[in-house]
Amino acid sequence: MTSREPMREPGRGRRVVMVCCDALARDWIDPEATPTLHALSNTGLWCAAHRGVFPSVTRVSAASIATGCYPGRHGLHGNRMGLPEAGRIVVRDVGRPDFREHMRRATGGTLRVPTLAERVPGPNGFVAFSNVSPGAAYFLDPEHFGYVYHRAGSYGPGGVAVGAGDALDVAQDFAGDWAMTQRFCTEVLAVRRPAVAILWLAHPDATLHGAPLGSPAHLDALRHADRCVAEVSNAVRELRAAGEDVLLIAGSDHGQETIAGCIDLDAWLGEQGLASLVGSGDVAVAGQGTAALLYATPAGRPALERVLDRLREETWVDAVETADVLRERGLFPEDGIVAAVNMGQSDSVNRYGVRGARWTVAEPGKTKVAGHGEHGGWGDDEMRPFLVVEHERLEAKTLARATGLVDVAPTVLDFLGLPTDGMDGKALWDAAP
């Protein structure tokens, strides 16, 4: 990297453009399937030890990218989250459009810390186009300081709905991602020109939940994501040619693992004598794919804690973490979380040569197919997203030190000349390699 001082010049007129390729783990970036990303890894600042957050799910990752904070700080625990409602714990799906209203009623608000949209001044300072779940999209800016466009509804400052003619109307397939990307480049980048513009692709994640890792479908999804990144990169190149100062960030939120099988933790707790506590909402399981968060009220906590050692002994469990170890994972036990369960992994190899398969946790309304992709735990394959930052004043370099999703927001703000106070992460150029 060059001296930090050029990145400290006044930030007036600067812009940041970020593309997130959902679930594209950095091990899958190569010259054949992802030529654009591979080239960027050699011409930009490549984060070779980049890590996700736990749970390694999109909704939590979006909040961590937007705030620069770990889940315990920003308050969104997982793709599914236990909320205190009328003296019991109710597990709700964060992906649903109405989840924020449930969260506000239960906790008094949504995220506990400011997002990029709140920190970047101006009504058109932040624009995001997202094709993942509604919850993941809306937690980029849950209190409506900027613009978030999503197929379930597009909203501007103050939560005002964007008119039907301007809303994002795409499917969650390759064609939808591509149409969203083209509109992002021609409308958002070239015309509206916000200080922060985020494009969040549905694939390869949406593909991998219905296909094996390493399969032709997976490779097609990699090529698709790379094509979208190339479109954005070309648009940024044109902006720079016109004299604009643009920082380009390309990254992902998590990786994927292969499903070995599915375990019903609610049923397991019932077999341990906790069925009545599960039924009353004094003990609750929030499945996170290849992990789970176990919640309890004060009345249910002692009984749940008594069975944790038995849970650790199950062959389909990797680890059960509590208290201070849980805090080190970035979650706060004070939020009613008694334990985090990481599901066990086998060393099997799928028919495409991808090693490893992990057990998953049953979740209402979801079918877990053995051999398809999943994520949510702290396994290495799930926790290896990629990140590359490219700018004319950053020399091509591999950053060997550990970086994470929480470093994205402070990098964005620091480039724009805005404060980064209160964040868990730090700007990428603020530490030695």
Backbone hydrogen bonds in HBPLUS format (Angstrom, degrees):
<---DONOR---> <-ACCEPTOR-->    atom                        ^
c    i                          cat <-CA-CA->   ^        H-A-AA   ^      H-
h    n   atom  resd res      DA  || num        DHA   H-A  angle D-A-AA Bond
n    s   type  num  typ     dist DA aas  dist angle  dist       angle   num
A0007-MET N   A0004-ARG O   2.98 MM   3  5.57 133.8  2.20 116.8 128.7     1
A0008-ARG N   A0005-GLU O   2.75 MM   3  4.92 153.8  1.82 110.4 119.4     2
A0009-GLU N   A0006-PRO O   3.45 MM   3  5.59 169.4  2.46 105.3 106.9     3
A0014-ARG N   A0011-GLY O   3.08 MM   3  5.53 160.3  2.12 138.7 138.1     4
A0015-ARG N   A0245-ASP O   3.00 MM 230  6.34 148.7  2.10 158.8 163.2     5
A0247-LEU N   A0015-ARG O   2.90 MM 232  6.33 161.1  1.94 156.3 160.3     6
A0016-VAL N   A0195-ALA O   2.76 MM 179  6.04 155.2  1.82 151.1 159.1     7
A0197-ALA N   A0016-VAL O   2.96 MM 181  6.32 156.5  2.01 157.7 165.4     8
A0017-VAL N   A0247-LEU O   2.90 MM 230  6.22 167.0  1.91 170.9 173.4     9
A0249-ILE N   A0017-VAL O   2.83 MM 232  6.16 162.0  1.87 161.3 164.6    10
A0018-MET N   A0197-ALA O   2.89 MM 179  6.30 164.0  1.91 164.1 169.0    11
A0199-LEU N   A0018-MET O   2.84 MM 181  6.22 156.9  1.89 157.2 165.1    12
A0019-VAL N   A0249-ILE O   2.89 MM 230  6.39 151.9  1.97 154.0 162.4    13
A0251-GLY N   A0019-VAL O   2.97 MM 232  6.38 158.7  2.01 166.1 170.9    14
A0020-CYS N   A0199-LEU O   2.81 MM 179  6.23 161.9  1.84 161.1 166.7    15
A0201-LEU N   A0020-CYS O   2.88 MM 181  6.11 159.1  1.92 170.2 174.5    16
A0021-CYS N   A0251-GLY O   2.82 MM 230  6.23 158.8  1.86 158.3 160.3    17
A0024-LEU N   A0021-CYS O   3.11 MM   3  5.75 150.8  2.20 149.3 143.1    18
A0205-ASP N   A0022-ASP O   2.99 MM 183  5.36 132.7  2.22 138.2 140.5    19
A0028-TRP N   A0025-ALA O   3.06 MM   3  5.86 165.7  2.08 124.6 129.0    20
A0026-ARG N   A0384-ARG O   3.06 MM 358  6.23 155.7  2.12 152.4 159.7    21
A0029-ILE N   A0026-ARG O   3.27 MM   3  5.52 169.8  2.28 111.6 113.7    22
A0034-THR N   A0030-ASP O   3.07 MM   4  5.50 148.2  2.17 144.3 154.2    23
A0038-HIS N   A0034-THR O   2.89 MM   4  6.01 158.2  1.94 156.4 163.7    24
A0039-ALA N   A0035-PRO O   2.93 MM   4  6.04 153.9  2.00 140.6 147.1    25
A0040-LEU N   A0036-THR O   2.93 MM   4  6.23 159.5  1.97 149.8 155.7    26
A0041-SER N   A0037-LEU O   2.91 MM   4  6.13 148.5  2.01 145.5 153.8    27
A0042-ASN N   A0039-ALA O   2.99 MM   3  5.24 143.6  2.13 103.3 114.3    28
A0043-THR N   A0039-ALA O   3.02 MM   4  6.29 124.0  2.35 141.3 157.2    29
A0043-THR N   A0040-LEU O   3.14 MM   3  4.97 139.0  2.32  94.2 105.8    30
A0044-GLY N   A0040-LEU O   2.79 MM   4  5.45 138.0  1.96 153.1 155.5    31
A0397-LYS N   A0044-GLY O   3.08 MM 353  6.38 162.9  2.11 136.7 138.6    32
A0045-LEU N   A0389-VAL O   2.69 MM 344  5.03 175.8  1.69 156.1 156.0    33
A0389-VAL N   A0045-LEU O   3.04 MM 344  5.03 156.7  2.10 130.7 137.0    34
A0046-TRP N   A0397-LYS O   2.84 MM 351  6.21 157.3  1.89 164.4 167.8    35
A0399-LEU N   A0046-TRP O   2.71 MM 353  5.86 166.0  1.72 158.9 164.0    36
A0047-CYS N   A0387-LEU O   3.04 MM 340  5.56 172.1  2.05 169.5 167.0    37
A0048-ALA N   A0399-LEU O   3.14 MM 351  5.95 145.6  2.26 140.9 151.3    38
A0403-THR N   A0049-ALA O   3.43 MM 354  6.17 163.3  2.46 116.3 119.2    39
A0051-ARG N   A0403-THR O   2.91 MM 352  6.23 141.6  2.06 131.2 141.6    40
A0052-GLY N   A0383-MET O   3.25 MM 331  4.75 144.2  2.38 110.9 115.9    41
A0057-VAL N   A0055-PRO O   2.86 MM   2  5.55 137.7  2.04 102.9  90.5    42
A0056-SER N   A0376-GLY O   3.04 MM 320  4.19 141.7  2.19  98.4 102.9    43
A0061-SER N   A0057-VAL O   3.00 MM   4  6.08 159.5  2.04 150.9 157.5    44
A0062-ALA N   A0058-THR O   2.78 MM   4  5.92 157.1  1.83 153.4 158.3    45
A0063-ALA N   A0059-ARG O   3.29 MM   4  6.50 158.8  2.33 139.7 144.5    46
A0064-SER N   A0060-VAL O   2.93 MM   4  6.25 152.6  2.01 150.3 158.5    47
A0065-ILE N   A0061-SER O   2.84 MM   4  6.07 157.4  1.89 154.0 159.9    48
A0066-ALA N   A0062-ALA O   2.94 MM   4  6.07 155.1  2.00 145.6 152.9    49
A0067-THR N   A0063-ALA O   2.98 MM   4  6.02 140.3  2.14 140.0 149.4    50
A0068-GLY N   A0064-SER O   2.81 MM   4  5.34 148.7  1.91 140.4 147.3    51
A0116-LEU N   A0066-ALA O   2.84 MM  50  5.44 125.4  2.14 134.0 149.5    52
A0424-ASP N   A0068-GLY O   2.82 MM 356  5.87 137.1  2.01 139.7 152.9    53
A0425-GLY N   A0068-GLY O   3.18 MM 357  5.49 148.7  2.28 149.7 152.8    54
A0073-ARG N   A0070-TYR O   2.90 MM   3  5.48 133.7  2.12 116.9 129.1    55
A0074-HIS N   A0070-TYR O   3.05 MM   4  6.39 162.8  2.08 155.7 161.2    56
A0075-GLY N   A0071-PRO O   2.65 MM   4  5.41 147.8  1.75 147.4 155.0    57
A0072-GLY N   A0330-GLY O   2.50 MM 258  5.35 141.8  1.64 173.3 164.7    58
A0112-ARG N   A0074-HIS O   2.94 MM  38  4.88 160.3  1.98 123.6 130.1    59
A0094-VAL N   A0079-ASN O   2.82 MM  15  5.31 152.8  1.90 145.1 152.2    60
A0081-MET N   A0092-ARG O   2.98 MM  11  5.54 160.4  2.01 154.2 158.7    61
A0092-ARG N   A0081-MET O   2.94 MM  11  5.54 165.4  1.96 147.5 146.6    62
A0083-LEU N   A0090-VAL O   2.83 MM   7  5.24 166.2  1.85 137.8 141.6    63
A0090-VAL N   A0083-LEU O   2.88 MM   7  5.24 168.5  1.89 152.3 154.1    64
A0085-GLU N   A0088-ARG O   2.78 MM   3  5.41 163.9  1.81 165.4 168.2    65
A0088-ARG N   A0085-GLU O   3.09 MM   3  5.41 161.2  2.13 113.3 119.2    66
A0089-ILE N   A0281-GLY O   2.80 MM 192  4.93 163.4  1.83 132.8 138.7    67
A0096-ARG N   A0093-ASP O   3.33 MM   3  5.95 165.3  2.35 114.9 118.6    68
A0135-GLY N   A0095-GLY O   3.03 MM  40  3.86 142.2  2.18 106.8 107.9    69
A0099-PHE N   A0096-ARG O   3.08 MM   3  5.45 169.3  2.10 118.8 121.5    70
A0101-GLU N   A0098-ASP O   3.13 MM   3  5.57 130.6  2.38 108.1 119.9    71
A0102-HIS N   A0098-ASP O   3.42 MM   4  6.86 156.2  2.48 150.0 156.1    72
A0102-HIS N   A0099-PHE O   2.99 MM   3  5.15 114.6  2.44 101.0 116.9    73
A0103-MET N   A0099-PHE O   2.87 MM   4  6.17 159.4  1.91 157.9 164.7    74
A0104-ARG N   A0100-ARG O   2.86 MM   4  6.05 154.8  1.93 145.6 151.9    75
A0105-ARG N   A0101-GLU O   3.08 MM   4  6.29 163.1  2.11 147.5 151.4    76
A0106-ALA N   A0102-HIS O   3.02 MM   4  6.19 152.2  2.09 146.8 154.5    77
A0107-THR N   A0103-MET O   2.84 MM   4  5.81 159.0  1.89 152.3 157.5    78
A0108-GLY N   A0104-ARG O   2.73 MM   4  4.65 140.7  1.88 128.1 135.7    79
A0118-GLU N   A0115-THR O   3.06 MM   3  5.27 128.8  2.34 101.1 113.9    80
A0119-ARG N   A0115-THR O   3.06 MM   4  6.37 148.0  2.17 147.8 157.4    81
A0119-ARG N   A0116-LEU O   3.06 MM   3  5.00 118.3  2.46  93.7 109.6    82
A0120-VAL N   A0116-LEU O   2.90 MM   4  5.97 142.8  2.04 157.8 164.7    83
A0125-GLY N   A0122-GLY O   3.09 MM   3  4.97 153.0  2.16 115.4 112.3    84
A0196-VAL N   A0125-GLY O   2.93 MM  71  6.17 151.4  2.01 154.0 163.4    85
A0147-TYR N   A0126-PHE O   2.95 MM  21  6.16 165.8  1.97 147.3 151.9    86
A0127-VAL N   A0196-VAL O   3.02 MM  69  6.46 156.1  2.08 158.0 165.7    87
A0198-ILE N   A0127-VAL O   2.95 MM  71  6.43 158.1  2.00 151.5 158.6    88
A0128-ALA N   A0147-TYR O   2.89 MM  19  6.21 150.0  1.98 143.7 153.5    89
A0149-TYR N   A0128-ALA O   2.80 MM  21  6.12 165.0  1.82 159.9 165.0    90
A0129-PHE N   A0198-ILE O   2.85 MM  69  6.24 159.8  1.89 161.7 166.8    91
A0200-TRP N   A0129-PHE O   2.84 MM  71  6.23 161.1  1.88 160.9 166.4    92
A0130-SER N   A0149-TYR O   3.04 MM  19  6.26 167.6  2.05 169.5 170.9    93
A0131-ASN N   A0200-TRP O   3.04 MM  69  6.25 150.3  2.13 157.4 164.8    94
A0137-ALA N   A0133-SER O   3.05 MM   4  6.34 157.2  2.11 154.2 160.9    95
A0138-TYR N   A0134-PRO O   2.80 MM   4  6.00 173.8  1.80 162.7 164.1    96
A0139-PHE N   A0135-GLY O   3.01 MM   4  6.01 145.5  2.13 146.4 153.7    97
A0140-LEU N   A0137-ALA O   3.17 MM   3  5.77 161.5  2.20 115.1 118.9    98
A0141-ASP N   A0138-TYR O   3.07 MM   3  5.61 152.9  2.15 111.0 118.3    99
A0144-HIS N   A0141-ASP O   3.23 MM   3  5.59 167.1  2.25 118.5 119.0   100
A0158-GLY N   A0144-HIS O   2.84 MM  14  5.25 157.5  1.89 155.1 150.1   101
A0148-VAL N   A0155-TYR O   2.97 MM   7  5.53 157.8  2.02 156.7 164.0   102
A0155-TYR N   A0148-VAL O   2.93 MM   7  5.53 158.3  1.98 154.6 157.1   103
A0153-GLY N   A0150-HIS O   2.96 MM   3  5.33 160.9  1.99 115.1 121.3   104
A0162-VAL N   A0154-SER O   2.77 MM   8  5.36 174.4  1.77 139.9 141.1   105
A0156-GLY N   A0160-VAL O   2.82 MM   4  5.26 162.7  1.85 149.1 154.3   106
A0159-GLY N   A0156-GLY O   2.95 MM   3  5.51 139.9  2.11 146.4 147.2   107
A0166-ASP N   A0163-GLY O   2.85 MM   3  5.35 149.3  1.95 116.1 125.8   108
A0167-ALA N   A0163-GLY O   2.89 MM   4  5.96 128.1  2.17 153.0 167.7   109
A0177-ASP N   A0173-ASP O   2.97 MM   4  6.30 164.1  2.00 159.4 162.9   110
A0178-TRP N   A0174-PHE O   2.90 MM   4  6.12 161.5  1.93 153.3 158.7   111
A0179-ALA N   A0175-ALA O   2.89 MM   4  6.05 162.8  1.92 148.4 153.0   112
A0180-MET N   A0176-GLY O   2.96 MM   4  6.07 161.4  2.00 149.2 154.6   113
A0181-THR N   A0177-ASP O   2.87 MM   4  6.09 153.3  1.94 145.9 153.7   114
A0182-GLN N   A0178-TRP O   2.95 MM   4  6.21 163.8  1.98 154.4 157.6   115
A0183-ARG N   A0179-ALA O   3.04 MM   4  6.26 160.6  2.08 147.4 152.7   116
A0184-PHE N   A0180-MET O   2.86 MM   4  6.00 154.9  1.92 147.0 154.8   117
A0185-CYS N   A0181-THR O   2.98 MM   4  6.25 155.6  2.04 150.8 156.3   118
A0186-THR N   A0182-GLN O   2.99 MM   4  6.16 172.2  2.00 154.0 156.1   119
A0187-GLU N   A0183-ARG O   2.81 MM   4  5.50 157.3  1.86 145.4 152.0   120
A0188-VAL N   A0184-PHE O   3.09 MM   4  4.95 117.3  2.50 109.0 125.3   121
A0189-LEU N   A0184-PHE O   2.96 MM   5  6.37 160.2  2.00 163.2 169.8   122
A0190-ALA N   A0185-CYS O   3.26 MM   5  6.37 142.2  2.41 142.2 152.1   123
A0191-VAL N   A0187-GLU O   3.09 MM   4  5.14 141.6  2.25 118.4 129.0   124
A0192-ARG N   A0187-GLU O   2.92 MM   5  6.30 163.1  1.95 159.0 164.7   125
A0193-ARG N   A0188-VAL O   2.76 MM   5  5.83 141.9  1.91 158.4 168.3   126
A0206-ALA N   A0202-ALA O   2.94 MM   4  5.72 167.5  1.96 144.5 148.3   127
A0207-THR N   A0204-PRO O   3.14 MM   3  5.26 121.8  2.49 101.2 115.9   128
A0208-LEU N   A0204-PRO O   2.95 MM   4  6.13 164.6  1.97 162.2 166.5   129
A0209-HIS N   A0205-ASP O   3.16 MM   4  6.42 143.3  2.30 156.9 165.0   130
A0210-GLY N   A0207-THR O   2.96 MM   3  5.64 158.9  2.01 118.1 124.7   131
A0211-ALA N   A0208-LEU O   3.38 MM   3  4.80 178.4  2.38  98.7  98.8   132
A0373-GLY N   A0208-LEU O   2.79 MM 165  4.94 146.9  1.90 168.2 156.9   133
A0215-SER N   A0212-PRO O   3.30 MM   3  5.49 160.2  2.35 123.9 124.2   134
A0218-HIS N   A0215-SER O   3.05 MM   3  5.12 116.4  2.47  99.5 114.6   135
A0219-LEU N   A0215-SER O   3.00 MM   4  6.37 162.9  2.03 158.4 162.8   136
A0220-ASP N   A0216-PRO O   2.88 MM   4  6.09 153.0  1.96 146.8 154.3   137
A0221-ALA N   A0217-ALA O   3.01 MM   4  6.26 149.6  2.11 142.7 150.8   138
A0221-ALA N   A0218-HIS O   3.07 MM   3  5.06 116.2  2.50  93.8 109.3   139
A0222-LEU N   A0218-HIS O   2.99 MM   4  6.35 146.7  2.10 147.8 157.3   140
A0223-ARG N   A0219-LEU O   3.03 MM   4  6.33 160.2  2.07 148.8 153.3   141
A0224-HIS N   A0220-ASP O   2.88 MM   4  6.11 153.4  1.95 145.8 154.0   142
A0225-ALA N   A0221-ALA O   2.96 MM   4  6.17 165.5  1.98 148.6 151.3   143
A0226-ASP N   A0222-LEU O   2.98 MM   4  6.18 161.3  2.01 149.5 155.0   144
A0227-ARG N   A0223-ARG O   2.92 MM   4  6.14 151.4  2.00 145.6 153.2   145
A0228-CYS N   A0224-HIS O   3.11 MM   4  6.47 154.4  2.18 150.0 156.3   146
A0229-VAL N   A0225-ALA O   2.97 MM   4  6.30 157.4  2.02 151.0 157.4   147
A0230-ALA N   A0226-ASP O   2.85 MM   4  6.11 155.1  1.91 149.4 156.4   148
A0231-GLU N   A0227-ARG O   3.06 MM   4  6.37 150.7  2.15 144.5 151.7   149
A0232-VAL N   A0228-CYS O   3.14 MM   4  6.49 158.0  2.19 149.5 154.5   150
A0233-SER N   A0229-VAL O   2.80 MM   4  6.02 164.1  1.82 155.8 160.9   151
A0234-ASN N   A0230-ALA O   2.91 MM   4  6.07 156.4  1.97 148.7 154.2   152
A0235-ALA N   A0231-GLU O   3.10 MM   4  6.33 151.1  2.18 139.3 147.3   153
A0236-VAL N   A0232-VAL O   2.88 MM   4  6.20 155.3  1.94 154.2 161.0   154
A0237-ARG N   A0233-SER O   2.94 MM   4  6.17 151.8  2.02 143.6 151.7   155
A0238-GLU N   A0234-ASN O   3.06 MM   4  6.37 149.0  2.16 144.0 151.3   156
A0239-LEU N   A0235-ALA O   3.06 MM   4  6.38 151.1  2.14 144.3 152.3   157
A0240-ARG N   A0236-VAL O   2.94 MM   4  6.23 159.7  1.98 153.4 158.4   158
A0241-ALA N   A0237-ARG O   2.99 MM   4  6.21 151.4  2.08 142.3 150.3   159
A0242-ALA N   A0238-GLU O   3.11 MM   4  6.35 133.2  2.34 137.0 148.6   160
A0242-ALA N   A0239-LEU O   3.08 MM   3  5.10 131.6  2.32  94.7 108.0   161
A0244-GLU N   A0239-LEU O   3.01 MM   5  5.46 162.0  2.04 144.7 140.3   162
A0243-GLY N   A0240-ARG O   2.88 MM   3  5.00 159.0  1.92 108.5 113.0   163
A0248-LEU N   A0390-GLU O   3.04 MM 142  5.18 172.2  2.05 162.6 160.1   164
A0390-GLU N   A0248-LEU O   2.82 MM 142  5.18 168.7  1.83 159.0 162.5   165
A0250-ALA N   A0388-VAL O   2.98 MM 138  5.45 168.2  2.00 161.8 165.7   166
A0388-VAL N   A0250-ALA O   2.89 MM 138  5.45 153.4  1.96 162.1 169.5   167
A0252-SER N   A0386-PHE O   3.04 MM 134  5.52 136.3  2.24 156.4 149.6   168
A0255-GLY N   A0382-GLU O   2.81 MM 127  4.08 161.5  1.84 117.1 119.4   169
A0257-GLU N   A0374-GLU O   2.68 MM 117  5.34 157.5  1.73 159.3 167.4   170
A0374-GLU N   A0257-GLU O   2.77 MM 117  5.34 137.1  1.96 148.6 160.3   171
A0358-ARG N   A0258-THR O   2.67 MM 100  6.02 160.2  1.71 178.6 173.1   172
A0259-ILE N   A0372-HIS O   2.82 MM 113  5.64 155.6  1.88 165.0 172.6   173
A0371-GLY N   A0259-ILE O   2.88 MM 112  5.14 154.2  1.95 132.8 140.2   174
A0260-ALA N   A0358-ARG O   2.83 MM  98  4.98 161.4  1.86 122.5 122.4   175
A0360-THR N   A0261-GLY O   2.89 MM  99  6.16 150.4  1.98 146.3 155.9   176
A0263-ILE N   A0360-THR O   2.88 MM  97  6.22 156.2  1.94 150.4 156.3   177
A0362-ALA N   A0263-ILE O   2.82 MM  99  5.64 165.1  1.84 144.8 143.8   178
A0268-TRP N   A0264-ASP O   3.06 MM   4  6.39 152.8  2.14 143.9 152.2   179
A0269-LEU N   A0265-LEU O   2.90 MM   4  6.10 161.1  1.94 149.1 153.1   180
A0270-GLY N   A0266-ASP O   3.03 MM   4  6.32 150.6  2.12 142.6 151.0   181
A0271-GLU N   A0267-ALA O   3.00 MM   4  6.34 146.3  2.11 146.3 155.0   182
A0271-GLU N   A0268-TRP O   3.08 MM   3  5.06 118.9  2.47  94.2 109.1   183
A0272-GLN N   A0268-TRP O   3.18 MM   4  6.54 126.9  2.48 138.3 152.2   184
A0272-GLN N   A0269-LEU O   3.03 MM   3  5.07 138.0  2.21  96.8 109.2   185
A0274-LEU N   A0269-LEU O   3.04 MM   5  5.41 159.1  2.08 146.9 143.5   186
A0273-GLY N   A0270-GLY O   3.06 MM   3  5.22 160.3  2.10 109.6 112.9   187
A0278-VAL N   A0274-LEU O   2.93 MM   4  6.21 154.9  2.00 158.3 166.1   188
A0279-GLY N   A0275-ALA O   2.89 MM   4  6.08 156.7  1.95 146.9 153.8   189
A0280-SER N   A0276-SER O   2.93 MM   4  6.10 142.5  2.07 139.8 149.3   190
A0282-ASP N   A0277-LEU O   2.93 MM   5  5.07 137.9  2.11 156.0 159.4   191
A0283-VAL N   A0277-LEU O   3.17 MM   6  5.47 140.1  2.33 124.5 118.4   192
A0281-GLY N   A0278-VAL O   3.27 MM   3  5.25 151.0  2.36  98.5 107.0   193
A0297-THR N   A0282-ASP O   2.91 MM  15  5.00 152.4  1.99 132.0 137.5   194
A0284-ALA N   A0295-TYR O   3.04 MM  11  5.08 160.7  2.08 132.3 132.9   195
A0295-TYR N   A0284-ALA O   2.86 MM  11  5.08 166.5  1.88 152.4 156.1   196
A0286-ALA N   A0293-LEU O   2.88 MM   7  5.13 166.5  1.90 158.6 162.0   197
A0293-LEU N   A0286-ALA O   3.02 MM   7  5.13 161.7  2.05 134.4 139.4   198
A0288-GLN N   A0291-ALA O   2.73 MM   3  4.95 160.7  1.77 147.2 141.2   199
A0361-VAL N   A0289-GLY O   2.80 MM  72  5.61 155.0  1.86 162.1 169.6   200
A0290-THR N   A0375-HIS O   3.14 MM  85  5.37 150.7  2.23 108.1 115.7   201
A0343-MET N   A0290-THR O   3.11 MM  53  5.55 167.4  2.13 146.6 146.4   202
A0292-ALA N   A0341-VAL O   2.94 MM  49  5.09 140.9  2.10 139.3 146.9   203
A0341-VAL N   A0292-ALA O   2.82 MM  49  5.09 170.3  1.83 155.6 158.6   204
A0294-LEU N   A0339-ALA O   2.85 MM  45  5.19 174.2  1.85 159.3 159.5   205
A0338-VAL N   A0294-LEU O   2.74 MM  44  5.65 152.5  1.81 156.2 165.9   206
A0339-ALA N   A0294-LEU O   3.36 MM  45  5.19 157.8  2.41 135.2 139.1   207
A0296-ALA N   A0336-GLY O   3.20 MM  40  5.94 147.0  2.31 154.6 164.4   208
A0300-GLY N   A0297-THR O   3.00 MM   3  5.13 126.3  2.30 101.5 115.6   209
A0301-ARG N   A0297-THR O   2.93 MM   4  5.95 137.8  2.11 158.5 170.0   210
A0304-LEU N   A0300-GLY O   3.19 MM   4  6.37 162.2  2.22 156.2 161.7   211
A0305-GLU N   A0301-ARG O   2.87 MM   4  6.03 167.3  1.89 166.2 169.4   212
A0306-ARG N   A0302-PRO O   3.12 MM   4  6.30 142.5  2.27 141.7 151.0   213
A0307-VAL N   A0304-LEU O   3.15 MM   3  5.59 147.2  2.27 109.0 117.6   214
A0308-LEU N   A0305-GLU O   3.41 MM   3  5.40 162.1  2.44 102.4 107.6   215
A0311-LEU N   A0307-VAL O   3.03 MM   4  6.33 149.7  2.12 147.0 156.2   216
A0312-ARG N   A0308-LEU O   2.95 MM   4  6.26 151.9  2.03 147.9 154.9   217
A0313-GLU N   A0310-ARG O   3.16 MM   3  5.26 137.1  2.35  97.3 108.9   218
A0314-GLU N   A0311-LEU O   3.15 MM   3  5.54 160.9  2.18 112.5 118.2   219
A0317-VAL N   A0314-GLU O   3.15 MM   3  5.49 158.7  2.19 117.4 117.6   220
A0344-GLY N   A0316-TRP O   2.83 MM  28  4.67 176.7  1.83 113.6 112.8   221
A0318-ASP N   A0342-ASN O   2.82 MM  24  5.46 156.0  1.88 147.5 153.1   222
A0319-ALA N   A0342-ASN O   3.21 MM  23  5.27 157.8  2.26 138.9 142.4   223
A0342-ASN N   A0319-ALA O   2.87 MM  23  5.27 168.7  1.89 155.7 159.6   224
A0321-GLU N   A0340-ALA O   2.89 MM  19  5.25 162.7  1.92 152.7 156.5   225
A0340-ALA N   A0321-GLU O   2.89 MM  19  5.25 153.2  1.97 147.0 155.9   226
A0325-VAL N   A0322-THR O   3.09 MM   3  5.71 122.8  2.44 154.1 149.7   227
A0326-LEU N   A0322-THR O   3.10 MM   4  4.85 154.4  2.17 108.8 112.2   228
A0326-LEU N   A0323-ALA O   3.08 MM   3  5.27 119.4  2.46 101.3 115.8   229
A0327-ARG N   A0323-ALA O   3.01 MM   4  6.39 148.7  2.11 146.2 156.0   230
A0328-GLU N   A0324-ASP O   3.00 MM   4  6.30 145.9  2.12 140.8 149.2   231
A0329-ARG N   A0326-LEU O   3.00 MM   3  5.11 135.4  2.20  98.2 111.1   232
A0331-LEU N   A0326-LEU O   3.38 MM   5  5.93 166.3  2.40 143.5 141.1   233
A0330-GLY N   A0327-ARG O   2.85 MM   3  5.13 155.2  1.91 107.4 115.7   234
A0335-ASP N   A0332-PHE O   3.06 MM   3  5.75 167.0  2.07 120.8 125.0   235
A0336-GLY N   A0333-PRO O   3.08 MM   3  5.77 144.7  2.21 126.7 126.5   236
A0359-TRP N   A0344-GLY O   2.97 MM  15  5.79 160.6  2.01 167.0 173.4   237
A0346-SER N   A0357-ALA O   2.71 MM  11  5.28 162.7  1.74 159.6 164.7   238
A0357-ALA N   A0346-SER O   3.25 MM  11  5.28 151.7  2.33 128.6 131.6   239
A0356-GLY N   A0348-SER O   2.55 MM   8  5.15 155.4  1.61 167.3 174.4   240
A0350-ASN N   A0354-VAL O   2.93 MM   4  5.41 167.1  1.95 144.1 143.5   241
A0353-GLY N   A0350-ASN O   2.95 MM   3  5.42 160.5  1.99 123.0 123.5   242
A0366-LYS N   A0363-GLU O   3.18 MM   3  5.69 157.4  2.23 141.4 139.2   243
A0372-HIS N   A0369-VAL O   3.07 MM   3  5.76 167.5  2.08 140.6 143.7   244
A0382-GLU N   A0379-GLY O   3.08 MM   3  5.38 126.3  2.38 105.4 119.1   245
A0383-MET N   A0379-GLY O   3.06 MM   4  6.20 141.9  2.21 151.6 163.2   246
A0383-MET N   A0380-ASP O   3.19 MM   3  5.14 127.2  2.49  94.6 108.2   247
A0394-LEU N   A0391-HIS O   3.07 MM   3  5.29 166.6  2.09 112.7 115.9   248
A0407-ASP N   A0404-GLY O   2.96 MM   3  5.58 164.9  1.98 119.5 124.5   249
A0408-VAL N   A0405-LEU O   3.18 MM   3  5.72 167.3  2.19 116.4 120.4   250
A0411-THR N   A0407-ASP O   3.22 MM   4  6.17 146.3  2.34 135.6 144.7   251
A0412-VAL N   A0408-VAL O   2.96 MM   4  6.27 157.1  2.01 156.1 162.7   252
A0413-LEU N   A0409-ALA O   2.93 MM   4  6.18 172.0  1.94 162.1 163.0   253
A0414-ASP N   A0410-PRO O   2.89 MM   4  5.81 159.8  1.93 141.1 147.4   254
A0415-PHE N   A0411-THR O   3.10 MM   4  6.17 159.2  2.15 143.1 148.4   255
A0416-LEU N   A0412-VAL O   3.13 MM   4  6.39 147.7  2.24 143.4 152.4   256
A0416-LEU N   A0413-LEU O   3.09 MM   3  5.01 117.5  2.49  92.2 107.7   257
A0418-LEU N   A0413-LEU O   2.85 MM   5  5.00 170.4  1.85 149.7 146.7   258
A0417-GLY N   A0414-ASP O   3.07 MM   3  5.01 154.8  2.13 100.3 108.2   259
A0430-ASP N   A0427-ALA O   2.93 MM   3  5.31 161.0  1.96 120.9 123.1   260
